[in-house]
Amino acid sequence: MLLTVRKNIPNNLKEDNQYGNKVQAHVLSLTNIGNVPINKTRRIITGLTSNEINLSEGYIAKLQKRASVLLESFIKDLKEYICTLNVIHWDDTVIFVNGKKACLRGYCDKNVILYTAHEQKNKKGLDKDDILGRLSKETKVVHDHNIVNYNDSYVYINVECCIHLERDLEKVKLNIPESTWSKNLKELFSSYNELRNKYISQNIESFSFEETNEFIIKFDECILLGIEENKRHEKSHYYMEEKALLSRLMEYRDNYMYWLYNFSIPYTNNIAERGLRGVKTKMKVSGQFQNIENARYYAIIKSYIETCRKNGINETDALIRLLDNNPYMIREIIELGDKNKK
């Protein structure tokens, strides 16, 4: 006679823990590194395991949430680290959440990056990120002319991205071919940036007084020429855009020149822009996030794996450690990054 014994299944064998950390790490890699939609991630895992592992979409969504919760201490640590940096880059891009426009923002330097997601692109979101308002008067924040940065509640130094300025100047030239000032000013910025890079490679730390003075004189000459030319372009379809750019250059003149005086200040904000390219790819592949919470889970996980990658740490290995509830923390990541660079 067979004796039937019934016993409750232990919690560690239920739900989230029924698959090993390597399987879960590969799932997170697909969704957050490969930007693969959840439904396709499920099909890929099923195919790779010959139907032995058949995850539900709900399981993958819960895994995203669980991973983000495990990163709470890391995110706090990352924010504290970013607030100590001398130079911070930030940028944002449009994402779609349930059919509506939302915002995903990145704060970074060459070693770390923090992503945040918000339903709207405004100062309220910046304040919720709790970074810009904590920066000192000596901190330089590099951005693509985000007006919200020029707020009385922020005390840091605003540094304008000059590559974006070059693009704006090129737009003027393309739309108003007879424009001379925009061509001259773009060539001025571009040539001095090339010279600066040459000096940096030769361990020269600054322009001479004569070089700096020559740049400023030529800059002012271009603006004066632009004002005169703009008056003659009143019938052009690009007249107002040209006028607005001239006004911006006059108002934020100093913010476009910090790199000229200090070679440690970057000429461009491309670090932040490159960081957001993966997010734009995600939008092209996946289309949108179902809700803002899912966007925030993605932002948190992306912050962790990209910060690890910047320092030579394999993203999947980093995710396995995370799922062991032992994520890399900032100090360890930076130390490993320094070793990997040697």
C-alpha positions in Angstrom: 0.0 0.0 0.0 1.4 3.4 -1.0 1.4 6.2 1.5 0.7 9.6 0.1 2.4 12.5 2.0 1.5 16.1 1.1 3.8 19.0 2.1 3.9 22.7 1.3 6.5 23.7 -1.3 9.2 25.9 0.4 9.1 29.5 -0.7 12.6 29.3 -2.1 11.3 26.9 -4.8 8.4 29.0 -5.8 7.9 31.6 -8.4 11.0 33.9 -8.9 13.5 31.3 -7.7 12.4 28.4 -9.9 15.0 29.5 -12.5 18.7 29.9 -11.7 20.4 33.2 -11.6 22.2 32.6 -14.9 18.9 32.1 -16.7 17.5 35.2 -15.0 20.6 37.2 -15.9 20.3 36.3 -19.5 16.7 37.4 -19.5 17.6 40.8 -18.0 20.5 41.0 -20.6 18.0 40.6 -23.4 15.5 43.1 -22.1 18.0 45.8 -20.8 21.1 45.4 -23.0 19.6 44.0 -26.2 16.5 46.1 -25.7 14.4 43.1 -26.7 10.6 43.4 -26.0 9.3 41.1 -23.2 7.3 38.9 -25.6 10.3 38.3 -27.8 12.6 37.7 -24.9 10.2 34.9 -23.8 10.3 33.4 -27.3 14.1 33.6 -27.5 14.6 31.9 -24.2 12.1 29.2 -25.1 13.9 28.6 -28.4 17.4 28.6 -27.0 16.4 25.9 -24.4 14.4 23.8 -26.9 11.2 24.5 -25.0 12.6 23.4 -21.7 12.2 26.9 -20.2 9.0 28.6 -21.1 8.8 31.9 -19.2 5.7 33.9 -18.9 5.7 37.5 -19.8 4.4 38.3 -16.3 7.5 36.5 -14.8 9.8 38.6 -16.9 8.0 41.8 -15.9 8.3 40.8 -12.2 11.9 40.0 -12.7 12.5 43.6 -13.9 10.9 44.9 -10.8 12.8 42.6 -8.5 16.1 43.5 -10.1 15.4 47.2 -9.7 14.5 46.8 -6.0 17.8 44.9 -5.4 19.5 48.0 -6.8 18.1 50.6 -4.4 21.4 50.8 -2.4 23.4 51.0 -5.6 21.3 53.9 -7.0 21.7 55.8 -3.8 25.4 55.2 -3.8 25.6 56.3 -7.5 23.8 59.5 -6.8 26.1 60.4 -4.0 29.1 59.7 -6.2 27.8 61.8 -9.1 27.2 64.8 -6.7 31.0 64.7 -5.9 32.1 65.0 -9.5 33.8 68.2 -10.8 32.2 67.9 -14.3 28.8 66.3 -14.9 27.2 65.7 -18.3 23.4 65.4 -18.6 20.9 65.0 -21.4 17.4 63.7 -21.9 15.3 62.1 -24.6 11.7 61.5 -25.4 10.3 58.0 -24.6 6.8 56.8 -25.0 4.7 55.5 -22.1 1.3 54.0 -22.9 1.1 56.1 -26.0 2.1 59.4 -24.4 5.4 61.3 -24.5 7.6 61.0 -21.4 11.2 61.7 -20.5 14.3 59.6 -19.8 17.3 61.4 -18.5 21.0 60.5 -18.1 23.6 62.0 -15.8 27.1 60.8 -16.4 30.9 61.2 -16.8 33.3 58.8 -18.5 33.0 56.3 -15.6 29.4 56.3 -14.4 25.9 56.9 -15.7 22.5 57.3 -13.9 19.3 57.1 -15.8 15.9 58.4 -14.5 12.5 58.3 -16.1 9.6 60.8 -15.6 6.2 61.3 -17.1 7.1 64.9 -18.1 10.2 66.8 -19.1 10.4 69.6 -16.5 12.1 71.0 -13.4 9.9 68.9 -11.1 11.5 65.8 -12.5 15.0 67.3 -12.2 14.4 68.1 -8.5 13.0 64.6 -7.9 16.3 63.2 -9.3 18.0 65.1 -6.4 21.2 65.9 -8.1 21.4 69.4 -9.7 20.1 71.1 -6.6 22.9 69.5 -4.5 25.8 70.7 -6.6 28.3 73.3 -5.5 29.3 76.5 -7.2 32.4 74.9 -8.5 30.7 72.0 -10.3 30.5 72.3 -14.1 27.3 70.9 -15.7 27.6 70.3 -19.5 24.3 70.2 -21.5 22.7 71.0 -24.8 21.3 74.4 -23.9 18.6 73.2 -21.5 17.1 76.4 -20.3 15.8 74.8 -17.1 19.4 74.6 -15.9 19.6 78.4 -15.7 17.4 78.5 -12.6 18.1 80.6 -9.5 17.7 77.5 -7.3 20.8 75.9 -9.0 24.3 77.4 -8.3 26.6 75.3 -10.5 28.4 76.5 -13.6 26.5 75.9 -16.9 28.6 74.8 -19.8 27.1 74.7 -23.2 27.8 71.9 -25.7 29.7 73.4 -28.6 29.2 70.5 -31.0 25.5 71.3 -30.8 26.3 74.9 -31.5 28.2 73.8 -34.6 25.2 71.9 -35.8 22.9 74.9 -35.2 25.3 77.1 -37.2 25.3 74.6 -40.0 21.5 74.7 -40.1 21.7 78.5 -40.6 24.1 78.1 -43.4 22.0 75.4 -45.1 18.8 77.4 -44.8 20.4 80.8 -45.6 23.3 80.0 -48.0 24.3 83.7 -48.2 25.0 83.7 -44.4 28.6 84.5 -43.8 28.7 84.9 -40.0 27.5 81.3 -39.3 30.1 79.8 -41.5 32.9 81.9 -40.0 31.8 81.2 -36.4 31.6 77.5 -37.0 35.1 77.4 -38.5 36.3 79.5 -35.5 35.0 77.0 -33.0 36.0 73.9 -35.0 39.6 75.1 -35.6 40.2 76.1 -32.0 38.8 72.8 -30.8 41.2 71.0 -33.1 44.1 73.1 -31.8 43.0 72.5 -28.2 43.0 68.7 -28.8 46.5 69.0 -30.3 47.7 70.9 -27.3 46.2 68.3 -24.9 48.0 65.5 -26.7 51.2 67.5 -26.2 50.4 68.0 -22.5 50.0 71.8 -23.0 47.4 72.9 -20.4 46.0 76.1 -21.9 45.9 78.5 -24.8 48.1 81.5 -24.7 46.7 84.9 -23.8 47.1 86.0 -27.4 45.2 82.9 -28.7 42.4 83.4 -26.2 42.1 87.1 -27.0 42.1 86.4 -30.7 39.2 83.9 -30.3 37.1 86.4 -28.3 37.7 89.2 -30.8 36.7 87.0 -33.8 33.7 85.7 -31.9 32.4 89.2 -31.3 33.1 90.1 -34.9 31.0 87.2 -36.1 28.1 88.1 -33.9 28.1 91.8 -35.0 28.2 90.6 -38.6 25.4 88.2 -37.9 23.2 91.0 -36.6 23.7 93.0 -39.7 23.2 90.0 -42.0 20.0 88.9 -40.1 18.4 92.3 -40.9 18.8 91.4 -44.6 17.3 87.9 -44.2 13.9 89.1 -43.0 12.2 87.5 -45.9 13.9 84.2 -45.4 11.9 81.3 -43.9 14.8 80.8 -41.4 15.0 84.4 -40.3 13.5 83.9 -36.8 15.7 80.8 -36.2 18.8 82.7 -37.1 17.8 85.7 -34.9 17.1 83.4 -32.0 20.5 81.8 -32.3 22.2 85.2 -32.4 20.3 86.2 -29.3 21.2 83.0 -27.5 24.9 83.5 -28.3 24.9 87.0 -26.9 23.0 86.0 -23.7 25.0 82.9 -23.0 28.3 84.0 -24.5 30.4 83.0 -21.4 28.7 79.6 -21.2 30.0 78.7 -24.7 33.6 79.7 -23.8 34.5 77.8 -20.6 36.4 75.2 -22.6 38.6 78.0 -24.0 40.0 78.9 -20.6 40.1 75.5 -18.9 41.1 72.4 -20.9 39.6 70.1 -18.2 36.2 71.4 -19.2 34.8 69.4 -22.2 33.9 71.0 -25.6 31.0 68.7 -26.1 28.3 66.8 -24.3 28.6 63.7 -26.5 29.2 61.4 -23.5 25.6 62.0 -22.3 24.2 61.9 -25.9 25.9 58.5 -26.5 24.5 57.2 -23.3 21.0 57.9 -24.5 21.4 56.2 -27.9 20.6 52.8 -26.5 17.3 54.2 -25.1 16.4 55.5 -28.5 17.2 52.1 -29.9 14.8 50.6 -27.3 12.1 52.9 -28.5 12.6 51.8 -32.1 12.6 48.1 -31.2 10.0 48.0 -28.4 7.9 51.0 -29.3 7.0 52.1 -25.8 6.8 51.2 -22.1 3.5 50.0 -20.7 3.7 52.4 -17.7 6.1 54.8 -16.1 7.0 52.2 -13.4 8.4 49.9 -16.1 10.4 52.8 -17.6 11.9 53.4 -14.2 12.8 49.7 -13.7 14.5 49.9 -17.0 16.3 53.1 -16.1 17.6 51.7 -12.8 18.9 48.4 -14.3 20.4 50.3 -17.2 22.3 52.6 -14.8 23.8 49.5 -13.1 24.9 47.5 -16.2 26.2 50.5 -18.1 28.2 51.8 -15.2 29.7 48.3 -14.9 30.4 48.2 -18.6 32.2 51.6 -18.6 34.6 50.0 -16.1 35.3 46.8 -17.9 32.9 44.6 -16.0 30.8 42.1 -18.0 27.2 43.1 -17.8 25.9 39.5 -17.5 28.3 38.8 -14.7 27.2 41.9 -13.0 23.6 40.8 -13.3 24.4 37.4 -11.8 25.9 39.1 -8.8 22.9 41.4 -8.5 20.6 38.4 -8.5 22.7 36.9 -5.7 21.8 40.1 -3.8 25.4 41.2 -4.0 25.6 43.9 -6.6 28.8 45.8 -7.4 28.9 49.1 -5.5 30.4 52.2 -6.9 33.7 52.1 -5.0 34.3 48.5 -6.1 33.3 49.4 -9.7 35.7 52.4 -9.9 38.6 50.4 -8.4 38.0 47.6 -10.9 37.8 50.2 -13.7 41.2 51.7 -12.7 42.8 48.2 -12.7 41.3 47.3 -16.1 42.7 50.5 -17.6 46.2 49.7 -16.5 
